[in-house]
Amino acid sequence: MNSFNDFLLTDAEITESRLGVPRENISNHTFEGNKIDLLINGKDFFLAIYEDLEATKKGDFIWMTGWDINSNVMLVPDPNDIEKSQHSTIQKVLIRAIERGVDVLILLNKNIYTPFTAKDFAKPLNDAAGYTVCLPDERHNSYFGSVHQKSWLIKRLNETVAYVGSMDVASGRYDTKEHEHTEAWQMQPSFIQDYWGWTGGMLKIKGPAVIDIARHLYDLFSDPVPPYNGTTFTYVPEWAPPPVGVYSEQSYIQTQLTAGQKGAVNYQYYSNWAPKGEMSLLAGILKAIAAAKKYIFISDQFLWYREIMDAVSAKLDDVEAVILLTDGYNSMDHYILWFDLTITSSTKAYYQYQALSKLKDHPKVHLYKTIKELLPDELRTIIYNHWKVIMIDDEYAIIGTAGIELAAMTNDIEINLGIYNPHLVTLFRKRLWAEFLNCDENDPQLTDPIAATALWERTAAQQGRVRAYWPPDFEYHYIYRYVYDAFEPDGRLSS
């Protein structure tokens, strides 16, 4: 068995990922007193955050960063109580908190994909407060870059809790383990992409690790460069560590970040916390993969960043199994906002194939995508897999907002948490695999991760929730490069 030192980045490695600038505001890691839960799918996350938001009172605070948000998403949809359901829409919940005297600070991504969402969502909150508490954030290196992290910090009941993961409070995200189109599902705002469902989730964190997450959000809020069009928050308090609980659990937790070097150096973004950018997130992933001795599990929507997939390939002689879960290339076969995005499906196939080429036909490698069980494999039956998870050897997990893609590793604002706790990681692995394989988390077939590869194979063969997948080998077309560059801006100075 490895130790936490084999996985967590050292101070020197973090400094190297920041082009020689030490990271001073965030600790290397925390250990004692952290309590972590994994919330799977939108229903569980929405309910948890609803209860925390509603528990806030005057003098408490709500801090949030998000890639997307929809004013009319109901946190607790209930077809038997329409009034309560409408009362639980995210914008109304936040406005009520502001009216109670809760201090709110929210940054919402603004780029070419989301030109209006952030501005439209912000205005009613700012009107309720009487000053600026919610802003679009366009501090990234490209029209196509993004503030991609989904994180919440909520002080309530004299304690601060954090959420970090892959789940925006947006259309299409509300779903359950069953992924059925229930009445509650149908109550939510319609989703422009015609997938069957959506799987993703969030970590809920209590304890000292919350302070590191809080400091990162504070540094975003207090950055000297205004988030949007010269506009900044009316008031950002002086930094003070928020109150946190202390629990009996002992989990090593390390905050790993991406902030683009080009954005930092060329535009002076992040000057108060990452003046040359930060790529500790990529460094942390590569170090974790290099430490693997038993298995590597990765779940990601794109899986097309070659440096990481080559690192996985380099470990094939050392591990017993590699299980990869992604979305098929046809998941991008859409028209969105009047733009023909169907070309993105073949672009995705091409770059997925290139990134995964060294893994092809290897007996230890198992690649799958998620489809609603017992339905044919087509666009409308996709359960969109939006998890950003890496698990190694039932010892270490990296869970957060960053996908296996160039922009997430080098350009966008992202946050992952590295977690070393073999007992907890094993529990999370069983729960997550139960979601993908549509079984009970206590199923004895999940006990041994290597033996469980047979369960993945059987599930795929029986038209279960996962299906065997490999992207087709399309011949290169010059337009793929333009599409890829739009999706994946490179934030490195040396690129």
C-alpha positions as CSV (number, residue, x, y, z in Angstrom):
1,M,0.0,0.0,0.0
2,N,1.2,3.5,-0.8
3,S,1.2,6.4,1.7
4,F,-0.2,9.8,1.3
5,N,3.2,11.1,0.3
6,D,3.1,9.0,-2.8
7,F,0.0,10.9,-4.0
8,L,-0.1,14.4,-2.5
9,L,2.0,17.1,-4.1
10,T,4.9,18.5,-2.0
11,D,5.4,22.2,-1.5
12,A,8.1,22.1,-4.1
13,E,5.9,20.4,-6.7
14,I,3.1,23.0,-6.1
15,T,5.6,25.8,-6.5
16,E,6.9,24.3,-9.7
17,S,3.3,24.1,-11.0
18,R,3.1,27.9,-10.3
19,L,6.3,28.7,-12.4
20,G,8.3,29.1,-9.2
21,V,5.9,31.2,-7.2
22,P,5.2,29.5,-3.8
23,R,1.6,29.1,-2.8
24,E,1.2,31.0,0.5
25,N,-2.5,31.4,1.2
26,I,-3.6,27.7,1.0
27,S,-2.1,25.0,3.1
28,N,-0.3,22.0,1.5
29,H,-3.0,19.7,2.9
30,T,-5.2,19.1,5.9
31,F,-5.5,15.8,7.8
32,E,-7.4,15.7,11.1
33,G,-11.0,16.7,11.5
34,N,-12.4,16.6,8.0
35,K,-15.7,15.0,7.2
36,I,-16.5,14.3,3.5
37,D,-19.6,12.9,1.8
38,L,-20.1,12.1,-1.9
39,L,-23.5,13.3,-3.2
40,I,-24.5,11.4,-6.3
41,N,-26.8,12.9,-8.9
42,G,-28.8,16.2,-8.8
43,K,-31.6,15.2,-6.5
44,D,-29.3,14.5,-3.5
45,F,-27.1,17.6,-4.1
46,F,-30.0,19.9,-4.6
47,L,-31.7,18.8,-1.4
48,A,-28.5,19.1,0.6
49,I,-27.7,22.6,-0.6
50,Y,-31.4,23.7,-0.2
51,E,-31.3,22.7,3.5
52,D,-28.0,24.5,4.0
53,L,-29.1,27.7,2.2
54,E,-32.4,27.8,4.0
55,A,-30.6,27.4,7.4
56,T,-28.6,30.7,6.9
57,K,-29.6,33.8,8.9
58,K,-28.4,37.4,9.3
59,G,-24.6,37.5,9.7
60,D,-24.1,34.2,7.8
61,F,-22.7,34.1,4.3
62,I,-23.1,32.3,1.0
63,W,-20.2,32.2,-1.5
64,M,-20.5,30.5,-4.9
65,T,-18.8,30.1,-8.2
66,G,-20.4,28.3,-11.1
67,W,-20.1,27.6,-14.8
68,D,-23.9,27.8,-15.5
69,I,-27.1,28.4,-13.5
70,N,-30.8,28.6,-14.2
71,S,-33.1,30.8,-12.2
72,N,-36.0,28.4,-12.3
73,V,-34.3,25.2,-11.3
74,M,-36.2,23.8,-8.3
75,L,-34.0,22.4,-5.5
76,V,-36.8,20.3,-4.1
77,P,-39.4,19.6,-6.8
78,D,-42.5,17.9,-5.5
79,P,-45.5,17.3,-7.8
80,N,-47.7,17.1,-4.7
81,D,-46.7,20.5,-3.5
82,I,-46.3,23.0,-6.4
83,E,-46.1,26.0,-4.1
84,K,-43.2,24.6,-2.1
85,S,-41.5,23.6,-5.3
86,Q,-41.8,27.1,-6.8
87,H,-40.6,28.4,-3.4
88,S,-37.4,26.3,-3.8
89,T,-36.2,27.7,-7.1
90,I,-32.5,28.7,-6.7
91,Q,-32.9,32.4,-7.4
92,K,-35.8,32.7,-5.0
93,V,-33.8,30.8,-2.3
94,L,-30.9,33.2,-2.7
95,I,-33.0,36.3,-2.8
96,R,-34.7,35.3,0.5
97,A,-31.3,34.7,2.0
98,I,-30.2,38.2,1.0
99,E,-33.4,39.7,2.5
100,R,-32.6,37.9,5.8
101,G,-29.3,39.7,5.9
102,V,-27.1,36.9,4.6
103,D,-23.9,38.2,2.9
104,V,-23.8,36.8,-0.6
105,L,-20.9,36.8,-3.2
106,I,-21.4,34.9,-6.5
107,L,-19.2,34.7,-9.6
108,L,-20.8,33.1,-12.7
109,N,-18.8,32.2,-15.8
110,K,-19.3,34.4,-18.8
111,N,-17.9,33.3,-22.2
112,I,-19.2,32.7,-25.7
113,Y,-21.2,29.7,-24.6
114,T,-23.0,31.6,-21.8
115,P,-23.3,35.2,-23.1
116,F,-26.5,36.1,-21.2
117,T,-27.0,33.6,-18.4
118,A,-24.8,35.2,-15.7
119,K,-26.0,38.8,-16.4
120,D,-29.7,37.8,-16.3
121,F,-29.3,35.7,-13.2
122,A,-27.3,38.5,-11.4
123,K,-29.6,41.4,-11.7
124,P,-32.5,40.3,-9.4
125,L,-29.9,39.4,-6.7
126,N,-28.2,42.7,-7.0
127,D,-31.5,44.5,-6.9
128,A,-32.5,42.6,-3.8
129,A,-29.3,43.5,-2.0
130,G,-29.2,47.1,-3.3
131,Y,-25.6,46.7,-4.4
132,T,-23.5,44.3,-6.4
133,V,-23.3,40.8,-4.9
134,C,-23.4,38.6,-8.1
135,L,-21.3,39.1,-11.2
136,P,-20.4,37.5,-14.5
137,D,-16.7,36.5,-14.5
138,E,-14.8,36.6,-17.8
139,R,-11.3,36.4,-16.4
140,H,-9.9,33.7,-18.5
141,N,-7.6,33.5,-21.5
142,S,-10.1,33.1,-24.4
143,Y,-13.6,33.7,-25.6
144,F,-14.0,30.0,-25.2
145,G,-12.2,29.7,-21.8
146,S,-14.2,29.6,-18.6
147,V,-14.5,30.0,-14.9
148,H,-15.5,26.3,-14.8
149,Q,-15.4,25.5,-11.1
150,K,-18.6,24.6,-9.3
151,S,-18.2,25.4,-5.6
152,W,-20.3,26.6,-2.7
153,L,-19.3,27.9,0.7
154,I,-22.1,28.3,3.2
155,K,-21.9,29.5,6.8
156,R,-24.9,28.3,8.7
157,L,-25.6,27.0,12.2
158,N,-22.2,28.5,13.4
159,E,-20.3,26.3,11.0
160,T,-19.1,26.6,7.4
161,V,-19.7,23.8,4.9
162,A,-18.2,23.6,1.3
163,Y,-19.4,21.8,-1.9
164,V,-17.0,21.0,-4.8
165,G,-17.7,18.9,-7.8
166,S,-19.2,18.6,-11.3
167,M,-22.7,19.8,-10.7
168,D,-24.1,23.2,-11.7
169,V,-27.6,24.2,-10.6
170,A,-28.8,24.3,-14.1
171,S,-31.2,22.7,-16.6
172,G,-30.9,19.0,-17.1
173,R,-28.9,18.4,-13.9
174,Y,-31.7,17.2,-11.7
175,D,-31.8,13.4,-11.8
176,T,-31.9,10.3,-9.6
177,K,-30.2,7.0,-9.4
178,E,-33.0,5.4,-11.4
179,H,-32.7,8.0,-14.2
180,E,-36.4,7.8,-14.9
181,H,-38.5,10.7,-16.2
182,T,-40.5,11.1,-13.0
183,E,-43.0,13.9,-12.4
184,A,-40.4,15.7,-10.3
185,W,-37.9,15.4,-13.2
186,Q,-40.5,16.8,-15.6
187,M,-41.2,19.8,-13.4
188,Q,-37.7,21.2,-14.0
189,P,-36.8,23.7,-16.8
190,S,-36.5,21.9,-20.1
191,F,-33.0,21.0,-21.3
192,I,-31.9,22.0,-24.8
193,Q,-29.8,18.9,-25.2
194,D,-32.0,15.8,-25.6
195,Y,-30.2,13.4,-23.4
196,W,-32.1,10.8,-21.4
197,G,-30.5,11.9,-18.1
198,W,-27.4,13.3,-16.3
199,T,-25.0,11.7,-13.9
200,G,-22.7,13.8,-11.8
201,G,-22.2,14.8,-8.2
202,M,-20.5,16.9,-5.5
203,L,-18.3,16.5,-2.5
204,K,-19.8,17.9,0.7
205,I,-16.9,18.9,3.0
206,K,-16.8,19.9,6.6
207,G,-13.8,20.6,8.8
208,P,-10.4,22.3,8.4
209,A,-10.2,21.6,4.6
210,V,-13.1,24.1,4.2
211,I,-10.8,26.9,5.1
212,D,-8.5,26.2,2.1
213,I,-11.5,26.2,-0.2
214,A,-12.8,29.4,1.4
215,R,-9.4,31.1,0.9
216,H,-9.4,30.2,-2.8
217,L,-12.9,31.7,-3.3
218,Y,-11.9,34.8,-1.3
219,D,-8.9,35.2,-3.6
220,L,-11.2,35.1,-6.7
221,F,-13.6,37.6,-5.1
222,S,-10.9,40.1,-4.1
223,D,-8.7,39.9,-7.2
224,P,-7.7,43.4,-8.3
225,V,-8.9,42.9,-11.9
226,P,-12.7,43.4,-12.1
227,P,-14.6,40.2,-13.0
228,Y,-16.7,41.8,-15.7
229,N,-16.5,44.9,-17.9
230,G,-14.8,47.1,-15.2
231,T,-17.4,46.0,-12.6
232,T,-16.5,44.5,-9.2
233,F,-18.2,43.6,-6.0
234,T,-19.4,46.6,-3.9
235,Y,-17.9,45.0,-0.8
236,V,-15.6,42.1,-0.1
237,P,-14.8,41.7,3.7
238,E,-11.3,41.4,5.0
239,W,-10.1,37.8,5.0
240,A,-10.7,35.8,8.2
241,P,-10.8,32.0,8.4
242,P,-14.5,30.9,8.5
243,P,-15.7,28.9,11.5
244,V,-15.5,25.1,10.8
245,G,-16.3,22.0,12.8
246,V,-13.8,19.3,13.8
247,Y,-14.7,15.7,13.2
248,S,-13.3,12.3,14.2
249,E,-12.4,11.4,10.6
250,Q,-8.9,11.6,9.3
251,S,-8.6,12.3,5.6
252,Y,-5.7,13.9,3.9
253,I,-7.2,16.6,1.6
254,Q,-5.2,18.7,-0.8
255,T,-6.7,21.6,-2.8
256,Q,-5.4,21.4,-6.4
257,L,-6.1,24.3,-8.8
258,T,-5.9,25.5,-12.4
259,A,-5.4,29.1,-13.3
260,G,-4.0,29.9,-16.8
261,Q,-0.5,31.2,-17.2
262,K,-1.5,33.4,-20.1
263,G,-4.3,34.9,-18.2
264,A,-2.1,35.6,-15.3
265,V,0.9,37.0,-17.1
266,N,-0.7,38.7,-20.1
267,Y,-3.7,40.1,-18.4
268,Q,-2.6,40.3,-14.7
269,Y,-5.5,38.1,-13.6
270,Y,-5.0,36.3,-10.3
271,S,-2.2,38.7,-9.3
272,N,-3.1,38.4,-5.6
273,W,-2.8,34.6,-5.5
274,A,-1.3,33.1,-8.7
275,P,0.6,35.8,-10.6
276,K,2.1,33.3,-13.0
277,G,-0.9,30.9,-13.0
278,E,-1.2,27.5,-11.4
279,M,-1.3,24.0,-12.8
280,S,-1.1,22.0,-9.5
281,L,-4.3,20.1,-10.7
282,L,-2.5,18.6,-13.7
283,A,0.6,17.9,-11.6
284,G,-1.5,16.2,-9.0
285,I,-3.2,13.9,-11.5
286,L,0.1,12.9,-13.1
287,K,1.6,12.1,-9.8
288,A,-1.4,10.0,-8.7
289,I,-1.4,8.0,-11.9
290,A,2.4,7.4,-11.6
291,A,1.8,5.9,-8.1
292,A,-0.8,3.4,-9.2
293,K,-0.1,-0.3,-8.4
294,K,-3.4,-2.0,-8.7
295,Y,-6.0,-0.1,-10.8
296,I,-6.8,3.2,-12.4
297,F,-10.4,4.4,-12.7
298,I,-11.3,7.6,-14.6
299,S,-14.7,9.0,-15.3
300,D,-14.8,12.1,-17.6
301,Q,-17.0,13.5,-20.3
302,F,-14.2,14.1,-22.9
303,L,-11.2,11.9,-22.1
304,W,-9.2,13.6,-24.9
305,Y,-6.1,15.1,-23.2
306,R,-3.2,13.1,-24.5
307,E,-0.6,13.9,-21.8
308,I,-2.8,12.3,-19.1
309,M,-3.9,9.3,-21.2
310,D,-0.2,8.7,-22.1
311,A,0.6,8.6,-18.4
312,V,-2.1,5.9,-18.0
313,S,-0.6,4.0,-20.9
314,A,2.8,4.1,-19.2
315,K,1.4,2.3,-16.2
316,L,-0.1,-0.7,-18.0
317,D,2.7,-3.0,-17.0
318,D,2.3,-2.1,-13.3
319,V,-1.5,-2.2,-12.8
320,E,-4.0,-5.0,-13.1
321,A,-6.8,-3.0,-14.6
322,V,-7.7,0.4,-16.2
323,I,-11.4,1.3,-16.3
324,L,-12.4,4.4,-18.2
325,L,-15.9,5.9,-18.5
326,T,-16.7,8.7,-20.9
327,D,-19.4,10.0,-23.2
328,G,-19.5,8.7,-26.7
329,Y,-18.6,11.0,-29.5
330,N,-22.2,11.2,-30.6
331,S,-23.1,13.0,-27.3
332,M,-22.0,16.2,-29.0
333,D,-24.2,15.8,-32.1
334,H,-26.4,18.8,-31.5
335,Y,-27.7,22.1,-32.7
336,I,-27.4,24.6,-29.8
337,L,-28.2,28.4,-29.9
338,W,-28.7,28.2,-33.6
339,F,-25.2,26.9,-34.1
340,D,-24.6,23.6,-36.0
341,L,-22.5,21.6,-33.5
342,T,-22.8,18.3,-35.3
343,I,-19.2,18.7,-36.6
344,T,-18.2,18.5,-32.9
345,S,-19.1,14.8,-32.8
346,S,-16.6,13.8,-35.4
347,T,-14.1,16.2,-33.9
348,K,-14.5,14.5,-30.5
349,A,-14.2,11.1,-32.1
350,Y,-10.9,12.1,-33.8
351,Y,-9.3,13.6,-30.7
352,Q,-10.6,10.9,-28.3
353,Y,-9.1,8.3,-30.6
354,Q,-5.8,10.0,-30.8
355,A,-5.6,10.5,-27.0
356,L,-6.6,6.9,-26.3
357,S,-4.6,5.3,-29.1
358,K,-1.9,3.8,-26.9
359,L,-4.5,2.0,-24.9
360,K,-6.4,0.4,-27.8
361,D,-6.9,-3.4,-27.7
362,H,-4.9,-3.8,-24.4
363,P,-6.5,-6.6,-22.3
364,K,-6.2,-4.6,-19.1
365,V,-8.1,-1.6,-20.5
366,H,-11.9,-1.4,-20.3
367,L,-13.6,1.6,-21.9
368,Y,-17.4,2.4,-21.5
369,K,-20.0,5.0,-22.0
370,T,-23.3,5.5,-20.2
371,I,-26.7,4.7,-21.8
372,K,-30.1,4.2,-20.2
373,E,-30.3,0.5,-19.5
374,L,-32.1,-1.7,-22.0
375,L,-32.5,1.1,-24.5
376,P,-30.7,1.3,-27.8
377,D,-27.5,3.3,-28.2
378,E,-28.5,6.6,-29.7
379,L,-28.4,10.3,-28.8
380,R,-31.7,10.4,-26.9
381,T,-30.8,7.5,-24.7
382,I,-27.5,8.9,-23.4
383,I,-27.2,9.4,-19.6
384,Y,-24.7,12.2,-19.9
385,N,-21.6,11.4,-17.7
386,H,-20.4,14.6,-16.2
387,W,-18.3,13.2,-13.4
388,K,-14.7,14.4,-13.0
389,V,-13.3,11.6,-10.9
390,I,-10.0,9.7,-10.7
391,M,-9.5,6.8,-8.3
392,I,-6.4,4.8,-7.7
393,D,-6.0,1.5,-5.9
394,D,-8.9,2.1,-3.4
395,E,-6.5,4.5,-1.6
396,Y,-6.7,7.9,-3.3
397,A,-9.3,9.9,-5.2
398,I,-9.2,13.2,-7.1
399,I,-12.7,14.6,-7.4
400,G,-13.7,18.1,-8.6
401,T,-14.5,20.3,-11.5
402,A,-11.8,19.6,-14.1
403,G,-12.2,17.2,-17.0
404,I,-9.4,15.3,-18.8
405,E,-9.0,18.1,-21.4
406,L,-6.4,20.8,-22.3
407,A,-8.5,23.8,-21.1
408,A,-9.1,22.3,-17.7
409,M,-5.5,21.4,-17.2
410,T,-4.0,24.7,-18.4
411,N,-6.4,27.5,-18.9
412,D,-9.7,27.6,-17.0
413,I,-10.4,28.3,-13.3
414,E,-10.8,24.8,-11.8
415,I,-10.6,23.2,-8.4
416,N,-10.1,19.5,-7.5
417,L,-9.6,17.9,-4.1
418,G,-7.1,15.1,-3.7
419,I,-8.3,12.7,-1.0
420,Y,-6.1,10.1,0.7
421,N,-8.2,7.8,3.0
422,P,-8.3,4.1,1.8
423,H,-11.5,3.3,3.8
424,L,-13.3,6.4,2.4
425,V,-12.1,6.0,-1.1
426,T,-13.2,2.4,-1.2
427,L,-16.6,3.4,0.0
428,F,-16.8,6.2,-2.6
429,R,-15.7,3.8,-5.3
430,K,-18.4,1.2,-4.4
431,R,-21.1,3.9,-4.3
432,L,-20.0,5.4,-7.7
433,W,-19.7,2.1,-9.4
434,A,-23.2,1.1,-8.1
435,E,-24.5,4.2,-9.9
436,F,-22.9,3.3,-13.2
437,L,-23.7,-0.4,-13.0
438,N,-27.2,0.1,-11.6
439,C,-26.7,-2.1,-8.6
440,D,-26.6,-1.8,-4.8
441,E,-23.4,-0.3,-3.3
442,N,-23.2,-3.3,-0.9
443,D,-23.3,-5.8,-3.7
444,P,-20.5,-8.3,-2.9
445,Q,-19.4,-8.2,-6.6
446,L,-18.1,-4.7,-5.9
447,T,-15.9,-5.7,-3.0
448,D,-12.7,-6.4,-5.1
449,P,-12.2,-3.7,-7.8
450,I,-10.2,-6.1,-10.0
451,A,-12.8,-8.9,-9.8
452,A,-15.5,-6.3,-10.4
453,T,-14.2,-5.7,-14.0
454,A,-16.2,-8.8,-14.8
455,L,-19.4,-7.1,-13.6
456,W,-18.6,-4.1,-15.9
457,E,-18.2,-6.5,-18.8
458,R,-21.5,-8.4,-18.0
459,T,-23.4,-5.2,-17.6
460,A,-22.2,-3.9,-20.9
461,A,-23.0,-7.2,-22.7
462,Q,-26.5,-7.2,-21.2
463,Q,-27.3,-3.7,-22.4
464,G,-27.0,-2.3,-19.0
465,R,-26.2,1.3,-18.0
466,V,-22.7,1.0,-19.3
467,R,-21.9,-0.1,-22.9
468,A,-18.5,-1.0,-24.4
469,Y,-17.2,1.9,-26.4
470,W,-14.3,2.9,-28.6
471,P,-14.3,6.1,-30.7
472,P,-14.1,5.5,-34.5
473,D,-10.8,6.2,-36.3
474,F,-11.9,9.2,-38.5
475,E,-9.5,10.6,-41.0
476,Y,-8.2,14.0,-40.1
477,H,-10.0,17.0,-41.4
478,Y,-8.6,20.5,-41.1
479,I,-11.8,21.9,-39.5
480,Y,-11.3,19.5,-36.5
481,R,-8.4,21.7,-35.4
482,Y,-10.6,24.8,-35.4
483,V,-13.3,23.1,-33.4
484,Y,-10.8,21.6,-30.9
485,D,-9.1,24.9,-30.4
486,A,-12.5,26.5,-29.6
487,F,-13.3,23.9,-27.0
488,E,-9.8,23.7,-25.7
489,P,-7.9,27.0,-25.3
490,D,-4.3,26.4,-24.2
491,G,-3.4,28.6,-21.2
492,R,0.3,27.8,-21.1
493,L,2.8,30.5,-21.8
494,S,5.1,28.1,-23.7
495,S,2.3,26.9,-26.1
